[in-house]
Amino acid sequence: MATTQLVTLRIAVIADAPVERDGLTGQVTDALKIDPVEVRGIIEELIARSR
C-alpha cells in the first residue's frame, strides 16, 4: 500500500467522528502537499477496495 493511501486511512481512522470526503481530501492534501484531485482518486480507490 502506498504512503498516500496509508496517510489517508490513518486520518480517517483516528477521526473522532465520521469524515466527509471533502474534509478528508483537505486534510490529506494539507498533510502531504499533493493535488486534491489525486487525493480524491485515492479515496475513491480505497472505498472501492472496501466493497
Protein Blocks (a to p, Z undefined) as FASTA:
>chain_A
ZZklmmmmmmmmmpmbdcdfklmmmmmmmmnopafklmmmmmmmmmmmmZZ
